[in-house]
Amino acid sequence: MTFSRIVGIAGLIFALLPICAMAQAVEEAAEPQLSEEQQQYLAWAQETWDRIERISGTVELPGGVASLEVPESFYYLNPQDSKVVLEEIWGNPESELTMGMLFPVGSTPFDGDSWGVSIEYSEEGYIRDDDAADIDYSDLLQDMKASTREESKYRVENGYESISLVGWAEAPYYDAEQKKLYWAKELTFGSMDTNTLNYNIRVLGRKGVLVLNFIAGMTELEDIKQNRDTVLSMASFNPGYKYEEFDPEVDKVAAYGLGALVAGKALAKTGVLAGLLLFLKKFWVLIPLAFGALFKLFRRGRKSGE
């Protein structure tokens, strides 16, 4: 190599050094400067995530009514861990235990774009579906908005932020063959900029209904639609609880039909299910401020295994 070429290469290297130094400075400046409060939050978040048990495979739901076949692309949280997610992480009011929750692998409850599925069961009898074609869902929506306003007053009186039902994110649809009812609601939660999505699925059974609620922000609607059928395929009633096993001689018939099921009025007396209909995904102000640190934190957590 000639002397002049060596000098040329050396000159290029020295010319690039300031650019490299600048790039490093920009990267370091991008690192969040966390306050003591934010650092405490991150420490709690890591401890909470490490303590949560994430389950796949066959899951027998509490009560022996139904079971799940959870593929490797999802994980299930038991009722106790689900309560931590709903109340401590997402900021919902205290309530009774659900039957658990489902999350897609690669997502944690701390992620801004995460969504989860709460699971519950109401045993109030066999629900007849012969009124499906007669339901006026526009009128029903107005009744639901009024009920939500009343629920909002209760929440504010008890120290929680208000809620408002905006409308259908997806109008109700009943699959008569599969005995599954779908609908989605768009809600506002306090002063949050992003509206909340409650995507509801009800699976009819012999003695009651299996309740699956997708809880997310409106931005996750399309992702949820793409995953809805996968989630539905996981859940099934155990023998003795299937819709087709209904025996009119011995089984109780519910006092309401599909319309009341969508409105939620028929479930108000159960307490637990009334609360489930209003579960929301709320993130504390610390999270966006410390997003970079959280991103690194949970990427490490995912690599360590679900």
Number of C-alpha atoms within 10 A of each C-alpha: 5 7 7 9 10 11 11 11 11 12 11 11 11 10 11 12 11 11 11 11 11 12 12 12 11 11 10 10 10 10 12 12 13 14 12 9 10 17 15 11 17 19 12 12 17 15 11 15 18 14 10 16 13 18 17 17 14 13 16 14 20 15 9 11 20 20 17 20 17 20 17 12 11 20 20 27 21 20 20 15 20 25 23 16 23 25 17 13 18 18 18 21 16 12 14 13 15 21 20 19 23 24 21 18 16 16 18 19 18 22 16 16 13 18 24 23 24 26 23 21 22 15 15 18 19 23 21 14 15 10 10 16 9 8 14 10 16 11 9 14 19 14 13 17 17 13 16 18 15 13 17 21 14 14 15 13 10 10 9 16 17 18 22 20 22 14 16 18 16 15 13 17 14 17 11 11 6 10 14 17 20 19 18 21 21 21 24 18 20 15 10 11 8 13 20 27 27 26 25 21 25 23 22 25 28 23 24 23 24 21 21 25 25 26 26 25 22 19 14 16 22 10 10 20 12 10 12 15 10 15 21 15 11 15 19 17 20 15 11 14 19 18 19 11 13 18 13 9 6 7 13 17 18 15 12 17 18 21 19 14 15 23 19 16 15 19 19 13 10 12 11 17 22 16 17 22 22 21 23 25 25 21 16 12 9 15 17 13 15 19 16 14 18 19 13 10 16 20 13 11 16 13 9 9 8 16
